[in-house]
């Protein structure tokens, strides 16, 4: 096995703050708009869950079940979207707002004024060597937009998926059904955010640390759900 392939493999166990955690990816069917995310999570986790487990769910899976996935051909970018998308930095983690269709959806989600303000601040920030201003100002609605990539699981390799609505509320509904703590996460190979939790007291910083290597992957793994389990020393 090549060294590059070894580096790409996700390891199931991670150490964070001197504690070890097992991350269990949960494979599902291809989630579609007609699915109920509460039912999906319960179906695939109820035989696996143990006491004190935390279930984490890809924000993309939640958004798809909310009808927030749009085929590329149905999105008609305005000239402003085409212009702004040219200045977005492309990364290995995904295309982000780097195509007219994703930028168009950001304009719809966040509003033209907010996106233009974020773009202006980002431009001047880059002049002094500062990065990250665009998404900091535009907010999670912009950063959560997923564009199509060649490695994305079909049919979503031809879709734009927005961030989920009311992620805290969704996490609570799922938690009540499966009797476990739940987090809705937006994680990629460059970092991420915890968008929603079933309890306000859940430590989002620790969750990000435990999930920092993106254990679910972001290509064709078909594992939109995962379980965090503390390993006793």
Beta strands, then each sheet from edge to edge (+ up, - down):
strand 1: 13-16
strand 2: 19-26
strand 3: 54-58
strand 4: 69-71
strand 5: 159-161
strand 6: 181-188
strand 7: 191-197
strand 8: 225-231
sheet 1: 1+ 2- 8+ 3- 6- 7+
sheet 2: 4+ 5-
end
